[in-house]
Amino acid sequence: MRVLSRDDACRVLKAKLVDNFTIVCVGSELRSDDMAALEFCRKLRGIKPFRVIICEYGVENCIGEIVDNNIKKIVLMDAAIIGGLDPASIVVLDLNEVGDYMPLSTHTLPLPLLLKFIIEELKDVEIVIVGIVVNKLDIDTEMSPQVRNLISSLVDCLSK
């Protein structure tokens, strides 16, 4: 796991977008900070014609779109639960670390299983996993201020 500063995260995301990666955002609108990636994709879609896929409630809800469109370069963004890191921290995870940090309660199927399926179906797919460390996952339709500010600053950075 690598912890990124906001500036580093912006540079990583910019480089991936320039390299034609699709941003796949996963989350739940009903679980406060779990909606962070969804909000990021919606705002990103509004500023430039980046390729984004919004996967409400889990990757399983858009896996068909990924496989059918043969998307070989993916940045998967989701909420992450990581003790010892401040809320709104940004991390890049290896595929074998996903199950340890991504919340399972909002996904019907485990994320590692879905990623394995995508890799088997698309063979030479490249997946970068970006986690946004959450502050709260309560039933709520508002993000915490720290996470909301992070999303705004990342979108602002990418709009330049």
Residue, then its C-alpha position, 0 to 999 in steps of 0.5 A: m500500500r502506498v499513501l499519496s498526498r493530494d498532489d501525488a494523487c492528482r499527478v497519478l490520476k492525470a497520468k492515468l487519464v492521459d494514458n486512456f484509463t477509465i475511472v471506475c467509481v464504486g460506492s453507495e449514496l446511502r453510506s456517507d463517505d462511501m459515496a466519495a468515489l461516486e461524487f468524484c466521477r460525477k464531478l469529473r464527468g462534468i469538467k472534461p470528457f474523461r471516461v468514467i463508469i459509475c458503479e453504485y453499490g458495487v463493481e458487480n453492477c457494472i462488470g458487464e459494461i467493463v467486459d463488454n467494452n473490453i476496457k483494459k485500463i482501469v483505475l478503480m476508486d472506492a472507499a477504504i477502511i484503514g486504521g492509523l490513517d487520517p480520513a480523506s487519505i488516499v492510498v494505492l493498493d495492490l490487487n492482493e491487498v484489496g480484501d484487507y481495506m475495501p469495505l465488504s458491507t456495501h458490495t454484494l460480491p467480494l471485490p477481490l473475486l470480481l477483480k479476479f473475474i475481470i482479469e480472467e475475462l480481459k487477460d492483459v487488463e491493467i488495474v490501479i486501485v485507489g482507496i479513499v480513507v473514510n471517516k464514517l460509513d453510517i447511513d447518511t446522504e452527506m459525506s464528512p467535511q474532510v472527504r468532501n474537501l478531498i474530492s473537491s480538491l482532486v477534481d479542481c486539480l484535474s480540471k487544470 
